Amino acid sequence: MKLRGTLGGLNLLIEPGDTGPSVQDALSVRTELLASAVTLELQGDADPEAVEAALHAIRAAGGTPGRVRAPRVSVPTPAPADSAPRPAPLPARTEILTHTLRAGYHREFPGSVIVLGDVNPGAEILAGGDVIVVGALRGVAHAGLGGHADAIVWARPIASTQIRIGDAVARAPEGSSLSNMRHREDQPLAEIARLQDGVIHIDVQK
């Protein structure tokens, strides 16, 4: 235990080895010093009985217990979390479907997928990577499943009422297709959909 005077009064330091009886004995001969504003400081794991004895001695001497300062504990600051969780890496494998996907078809692929045919209305295809349709895409396609915003949708043409890339969705009004798409049977043009600034953009490939 240590006593030291300050401009604002007296500081009483309770150390880990102090006990209730030892503090009481030490302060019993210093009652004249305790008749003031006394700030208690605790060092390490202070004995609660020692703190109680100090408070009792201060009040008995006519003093006023002030603030109680606990020891400072350094806590490591956790590393800041990313604003957006990073998606898991894509599997290297690309699935190839050698047939047209008809209404009612629904399948999810962990990586990219290539369809050697059309994706008809009523069919739905979901991929963690790219969706490539050699024919016309008229069903629903979701590329970048799981947050892979750099995935693309490519078809000849993209004539779907809905496509998704990552968490973004592009819908077309009923009776129309997405963007300015060419869907004449005699002149199928390839189109590519990308995600830019959170918005899906569709461009004709010339």
N, C-alpha and C positions, 0 to 999 in steps of 0.2 A: 504494500500500500504506500502511496506517495501523496503528499500534499504540496501544492504550489499555488502561490498567489498570482492573480492576474488583475488587469485593470477593471475587469467586470466582477471581481470577487475572488472566490477560491475554487480551485480544481482539485477534486479528490479522485485519484486513480486507484481502482480496484484491480489487482493483478491476479493471475490464475492461482497462485499459491495461497491467496488470502482466504481465511475462513471467518465465520461469524464471530467466534470468540476473539480471534487475533485482531480483527478490525475494531471490535468493541473495546479491547484493552488499549489499542493504540490511540483511539480517539478520546478515551476518557481523560487523558492528560492534556488534551488540546481543545477543550470546550470553548475557550475564548476565541479561537480561530473560526469555529463553526458558526458563530453568531453572525452570519452574513449569507449572501446568496452563494450557494455551493453547487457547482456543476459536477456530476458524477461521470467518470469515464471508465468504461469497462475494457480491459485488455484481455484478449483471448477468451477462453471459457471461464468466465467469472462465476464463483460460487453464489447461488441465489441468497444463501444465508448471510454471506458477506455484504451483499448489496442491501439486504434488509437491515442489518446491523448498522450500516453507514447511514441509511435514511433515518433510522430511529435516533442515532446519536446527533444528527444535524437538527432534528426537530426538538430534541431534549435540550439542546444548547441555545434554542431560540433562533436558529438559522432557517433558511428557506431552501429546500431542495429545488435546484433549477433543472436544466436539461439533463437527460441521461444519454450519453454518447456511446453507442455500441462500436465495437471494432469494425473497421472497414473490411469488406470481403471483396476480393477481385474475382469477377465472374467473366469468363471468356465470352466475347461477343460472337453469337452464331453467324456463320457465313450467310449473307443475304440470299434469299431464294430468288430464282429466276422469275420474271414477270409471267412467263408462259412456259409450262413444262415442255421439255424437248421430247419429240416423238421418238419411239424406239426405232433403231435402224431397220431398214427394209430388208427382207430376205432377198438374196441375189437371184433366186429362181423366178423365171417368167413363165406363166402358164399360156399355152396356145390351144385355143378351141377351134376345131376344124369344121365347124358347122354353124348354120344360122341359129340364133337363139329366138325361140318362139314365145308367145304369150304364156305366162305362168312360170317361166324360168326365173329362178332366183338363186344366186350363189355369191359367196364372198371369197375373195382370194387374198392371201397375206401379202403377195408382191404384186407385180404388174401382170396384165393379161392382154393377150392379142386374140381378137375374134376374126377368123377367116370367113367372114360372112356378114349378114346383117344382124342387128339387134332390133327385133320387131316390137311394136307397141305391146305393153303388158309384160315385157321381160325386164328384169332388173339385174344389174351387175355391179358389184362393189369390189374395189381393189385398194390395197394399201398403197400401191404405186400407180402407174399410168394405166389408162384404159385406151387401147388402140383397136379400132374397128375398121377393117378393110372395106366393109360395105357401109350401109347407111345405119346410123344410130337413131332409132325412133323410140326406143325404150328408155328406161331410167338408168343413168350411169353415175356412179359415185367413185371418183378417183381420190387418192390421198387420204383414204380412210384412216383415222387415228391421228390426224393433224399434220399430214405431210403436205404442206402448202405448195411445194414445188412440183407436184404431180401435174400431169396434163390429161386432157381427153382429146383424142384425134379420131376423126371418122370421115367418110365420104358419102354424104355430108353429116353434120350434127343437126338432126331434125327432131330432136327429143323435146318434150314439153318440160323436162326438168333434168338438169345435171348438177352435180355437186363436186366441188374440189375442196378438200380439207373440211373446214366448217362452213364454207360459203355455199349458197344455193342460188342458182339462176333458174327462173321460171319464165315460160313464154305464155302469152295470152292464148286462150283456147282458140284453136283453128289456125294458129300460126306456129312458126318455129322460132328457135332462139336466134337472135341477131339477123343479119341480112344473108340468109343461107340460100344457096342454090340447091334445089332438090328435084330438078328436072331429070327424068330417067335417062335422057340422052346425053346429059352433060353433068355427071356427078363431079363435084369439086370437093377436094379435101379441105377440112377446116380443123383448126386447133383451138382448144380452150385452155386458157391459163388464168391463174389467180394473180392479180396485181392490185396491191393496196387494199386487199380484202374484198375485191370485186372481180367476178369472173368476166373475162374478155374473150370474145371469139373472133378469130381472124381467118380469112380465106387463104389457103396455101396455093400460090400461083407457080 
